[in-house]
Amino acid sequence: MNWTWLGHSTFLITNDAGRALVTDPVDRGTLAEIADVSADVITVSHRHFDHCAVERIGGTPVVKETTDAETLAGFRICGFPTFHDEVKGAKRGPNTVFSIEADGQKFVHCGDLGHMPGDKTLEALRGCDVLMLPVGGIFTVDGNAAWEIAKRIAPKTVVPMHFSTPDLGFQLEPLDVFLAAAKADPAPITVEVPVRMR
């Protein structure tokens, strides 16, 4: 599988068969411009405006929002129920972390995760190939908490997302907080800073 960052929490993931999956498509108010892409599958972690703009994605994709395990367009997808905040969803509601497997690789997209997941979820996600993790705080875990989650899941590579960028429609913490946490407390995890496809 290959991945490309479209911005915010939106990624294009392509399997070896050429089928495409898009995660949490961002709305125009949050990010005015994203690359023009089509998909076979879209995963939506929760129904907040900046994560569910499925109309921005071309093709006739199947929209996956449920936690049940199923195979769509060659992707084995399983959701794990979590919360958008540290008080079991009382502030911002539920969130789904998606495990996406194909071609012998496992990607995990955390949506707007707002807390340390429970032990059973951490164990199910542990050792994934790529962990896509929000780091911008305010509405999700911040950079320091994100690094603690990354260490517990122990992916081969962690890709930070959902952080402040110059063209974002609202304020989040900068990526620097997460990178500083990773530098101060190193672990055998590759941190790959995403570069937007335009």
Order of alpha helices (4+ residues) and beta strands (2+ residues): beta-beta-beta-beta-beta-beta-beta-beta-beta-alpha-beta-alpha-beta-alpha-beta
